[in-house]
Amino acid sequence: MTKVHPNAAAAPGSSAQKPPVSSSVSVSVPAAVEASTVLTVWRRSLLLDGNGFTVFDAKGSLVFRVDNYAAERCKGEIVLMDAAGEPLLTIRRKKLSLAEQWLIYDGEDSSKPRLSVKKHVTLLPSDSLAHVTPCTCAADADADASYHVEGSYWRRSCAVYDGARRRLAVLRSKEAAVGGAASFGFDVFRLVVEPGFDAAVAMAIVILLEQMFGSRNSLFLIKG
């Protein structure tokens, strides 16, 4: 049976060293040799009775995790954590919004949202999925930056672009290394993050794509 990740010893409670993850950059390397960060996203929680995501780096070490208990759905939020369970970003659906809109906060802060994410709604055929804009109250160095997501989340084939059409992150299906190009299916896929883009934010966008376009019968819901 093909493994989702090569390093099972990196799960919580093991003796493996915690990977250096922060809310700003997931992998720290010299700028001269900086490369894309390749993550494997598993649409499954590490908790037996939970729903969420488990994310590994290219070496198979745990990087991000999302664990939502069924009893906590009424809280209306999703927390993206690092390997040790420390909160990196909190996602909340914006109340009293006519469109599907969410706010992303740093850590567990509930006073100053960092980003706003809105589902793209149109009656015409479009590749646009969502728009990400900085909140004016967020003290962020990239406060003038905004992003948009295009492609198909259902096919696990979409990308995040900035205003200049530079690709910042891409989501694609993951192929099993057994007998050629067999796919893991929709529950396991790759997230490739370009240098300079926040890997935690990229994963938060994936979480929201699941909320907007995923199976609402099998994963947690955010209710405003």
C-alpha positions as CSV (number, residue, x, y, z in Angstrom):
1,M,0.0,0.0,0.0
2,T,1.4,3.4,-0.9
3,K,2.0,5.7,1.9
4,V,0.6,9.3,1.9
5,H,3.9,10.5,3.4
6,P,7.3,8.9,3.8
7,N,8.0,9.8,7.4
8,A,5.4,8.4,9.7
9,A,7.6,9.0,12.7
10,A,6.9,12.7,12.5
11,A,3.4,12.4,13.9
12,P,2.6,14.1,17.3
13,G,4.0,12.4,20.3
14,S,7.0,10.9,18.4
15,S,10.6,11.7,19.1
16,A,11.1,13.5,15.8
17,Q,12.1,17.1,16.0
18,K,9.4,19.7,15.5
19,P,9.8,21.2,12.0
20,P,10.5,25.0,11.9
21,V,7.1,26.4,11.0
22,S,5.9,30.0,11.5
23,S,3.0,32.0,10.3
24,S,5.2,33.9,7.8
25,V,7.4,31.3,6.1
26,S,7.2,27.5,6.3
27,V,10.8,26.7,5.2
28,S,13.8,28.9,6.0
29,V,16.6,28.7,3.4
30,P,19.1,31.3,2.0
31,A,17.5,33.5,-0.6
32,A,20.1,32.5,-3.2
33,V,18.9,28.9,-3.1
34,E,15.3,29.5,-2.1
35,A,12.9,27.1,-3.9
36,S,9.3,26.2,-3.9
37,T,7.8,24.6,-0.9
38,V,6.1,21.3,-1.8
39,L,3.5,20.1,0.7
40,T,1.3,17.0,0.8
41,V,-2.2,17.7,2.0
42,W,-4.2,14.9,3.5
43,R,-7.9,15.6,3.9
44,R,-8.1,13.8,7.2
45,S,-7.6,14.8,10.8
46,L,-5.1,13.1,13.1
47,L,-7.9,12.8,15.6
48,L,-10.0,9.6,15.5
49,D,-13.3,11.5,15.8
50,G,-12.3,14.7,14.2
51,N,-12.5,16.3,10.8
52,G,-9.8,18.4,9.1
53,F,-6.5,18.3,7.3
54,T,-3.0,16.9,7.9
55,V,-0.1,18.5,6.0
56,F,3.4,17.1,5.5
57,D,6.5,18.6,3.9
58,A,8.7,17.0,1.3
59,K,10.6,15.0,3.9
60,G,7.4,13.6,5.4
61,S,7.5,15.8,8.6
62,L,4.2,17.1,9.9
63,V,3.9,20.9,9.2
64,F,0.3,21.9,9.6
65,R,-2.8,20.3,11.1
66,V,-6.5,21.1,11.3
67,D,-8.6,19.2,13.9
68,N,-12.3,20.0,14.3
69,Y,-14.3,18.1,16.8
70,A,-18.0,17.5,15.9
71,A,-19.0,19.1,19.1
72,E,-17.1,22.3,18.3
73,R,-18.9,23.0,15.0
74,C,-21.1,25.6,16.6
75,K,-18.1,27.8,17.3
76,G,-18.1,28.8,13.7
77,E,-14.3,28.8,13.3
78,I,-11.4,26.7,12.0
79,V,-7.9,26.9,13.5
80,L,-4.8,26.1,11.4
81,M,-2.1,24.8,13.7
82,D,1.5,23.9,13.5
83,A,2.9,20.5,14.2
84,A,2.8,21.1,17.9
85,G,-0.8,22.2,17.9
86,E,0.0,25.9,18.3
87,P,-2.5,28.1,16.5
88,L,-1.2,29.9,13.4
89,L,-4.3,31.3,11.8
90,T,-8.0,31.3,12.7
91,I,-10.7,31.4,10.1
92,R,-14.2,32.7,10.8
93,R,-17.1,33.3,8.5
94,K,-18.3,36.9,8.3
95,K,-21.7,37.3,9.8
96,L,-24.5,39.2,8.1
97,S,-22.8,38.9,4.7
98,L,-24.8,38.6,1.6
99,A,-22.0,36.7,-0.2
100,E,-19.9,33.9,1.2
101,Q,-17.1,35.7,3.0
102,W,-14.6,34.7,5.6
103,L,-12.0,36.5,7.7
104,I,-8.5,35.2,8.6
105,Y,-6.9,36.2,11.8
106,D,-3.3,35.7,13.1
107,G,-3.1,33.1,15.8
108,E,-6.2,33.2,18.0
109,D,-6.7,37.0,17.8
110,S,-10.3,37.9,17.2
111,S,-10.0,41.7,17.0
112,K,-7.9,42.4,13.9
113,P,-8.5,40.3,10.8
114,R,-5.6,39.9,8.5
115,L,-7.3,38.9,5.3
116,S,-10.8,38.7,3.8
117,V,-11.7,35.9,1.5
118,K,-14.8,36.1,-0.7
119,K,-16.3,33.4,-3.0
120,H,-16.5,34.5,-6.6
121,V,-20.1,34.5,-7.7
122,T,-21.2,34.9,-11.3
123,L,-23.9,33.7,-13.6
124,L,-21.4,33.4,-16.4
125,P,-18.8,30.6,-16.9
126,S,-15.6,31.6,-15.1
127,D,-12.4,30.0,-13.8
128,S,-12.4,32.4,-10.8
129,L,-13.0,30.8,-7.5
130,A,-12.3,33.3,-4.8
131,H,-10.8,36.7,-4.1
132,V,-8.4,37.5,-1.2
133,T,-7.9,41.0,0.1
134,P,-6.0,42.5,3.0
135,C,-8.0,44.0,5.8
136,T,-7.3,47.7,6.3
137,C,-6.9,47.2,10.1
138,A,-4.1,44.6,9.6
139,A,-0.6,45.8,10.2
140,D,0.9,43.8,7.4
141,A,3.9,44.5,5.2
142,D,2.0,43.4,2.1
143,A,-1.1,45.5,2.9
144,D,-1.4,46.6,-0.7
145,A,-1.4,43.0,-2.0
146,S,-4.5,41.1,-3.1
147,Y,-4.9,37.7,-4.6
148,H,-7.4,35.7,-6.6
149,V,-7.8,31.9,-7.0
150,E,-8.6,30.3,-10.3
151,G,-9.1,26.8,-11.6
152,S,-11.1,23.9,-10.2
153,Y,-10.9,22.8,-6.6
154,W,-13.1,19.8,-7.3
155,R,-10.4,18.5,-9.8
156,R,-7.7,19.6,-7.4
157,S,-6.3,21.9,-10.1
158,C,-6.2,25.5,-9.1
159,A,-3.7,28.3,-8.4
160,V,-3.4,31.5,-6.4
161,Y,-2.2,34.6,-8.3
162,D,-1.3,38.2,-7.3
163,G,-2.4,41.3,-9.0
164,A,0.4,41.1,-11.5
165,R,-0.7,37.5,-12.5
166,R,2.3,35.9,-10.8
167,R,1.5,32.5,-9.5
168,L,2.0,32.2,-5.8
169,A,0.7,28.8,-5.0
170,V,-0.8,25.9,-7.0
171,L,-2.9,22.9,-5.9
172,R,-2.7,19.7,-7.9
173,S,-3.5,16.0,-7.5
174,K,-0.8,13.7,-6.1
175,E,0.2,10.6,-7.9
176,A,1.2,7.4,-6.2
177,A,4.7,6.0,-7.0
178,V,3.3,2.6,-7.7
179,G,3.1,1.3,-11.3
180,G,3.0,4.7,-12.9
181,A,0.5,7.5,-12.6
182,A,-2.1,6.1,-10.1
183,S,-3.8,8.9,-8.2
184,F,-4.5,9.0,-4.5
185,G,-7.9,10.5,-5.2
186,F,-9.4,13.7,-3.9
187,D,-8.3,13.2,-0.3
188,V,-4.6,13.5,-0.9
189,F,-3.1,16.3,-3.1
190,R,-0.1,18.6,-3.4
191,L,0.2,22.2,-2.4
192,V,3.2,24.0,-4.0
193,V,4.0,27.4,-2.5
194,E,6.4,29.8,-4.3
195,P,9.2,31.6,-2.4
196,G,8.0,34.7,-0.6
197,F,4.4,33.6,-0.2
198,D,3.1,32.6,3.2
199,A,2.6,28.8,3.3
200,A,0.1,29.2,6.2
201,V,-2.0,31.6,4.2
202,A,-1.9,29.2,1.2
203,M,-3.1,26.4,3.4
204,A,-5.9,28.7,4.8
205,I,-7.0,29.3,1.3
206,V,-7.2,25.5,0.7
207,I,-9.3,25.2,3.8
208,L,-11.7,27.8,2.5
209,L,-11.9,26.2,-0.9
210,E,-13.0,23.1,0.9
211,Q,-15.7,25.2,2.6
212,M,-16.8,26.7,-0.7
213,F,-16.6,23.8,-3.1
214,G,-15.9,20.7,-1.1
215,S,-18.2,17.9,0.1
216,R,-20.2,19.6,2.9
217,N,-21.4,16.2,4.1
218,S,-18.0,14.8,5.0
219,L,-16.1,17.8,6.4
220,F,-16.7,20.5,9.0
221,L,-18.8,23.5,8.3
222,I,-18.4,27.1,9.3
223,K,-21.7,28.6,10.2
224,G,-22.1,32.4,10.7
